């Protein structure tokens, strides 16, 4: 059974930091690209950051470049999103995604709220 379980969301003040984690099970984790998406109220889901399988290349949305870092630990079957210098516009539900087409798996999401 495939599972992606996110954690680490919460309420943080502008300028603060959070680290999201996504623990995977039920598939060959190291071979999959791992991505973080987010969806704010009234907006479409957007790709925030991605990392290719086997710890390959990364890519980021322009809005988070220099502030967010994606990483993965294949031994722990876990991917992370380190978020620094958070802004109110970063408020959203953040989703972990594992993709190796045609397979495409999603977590349940974790809420991140940036507010003073």
Secondary structure by P-SEA (a helix, b strand, c coil): cbbbbbcccccccccbbbbbbbbbccccccccccbbbbbcccccccccccccccccbbbbcccccccbbbbbcccccbbbbbbcccccccccbbbbbbbcccbbbbccbbbbbbcc
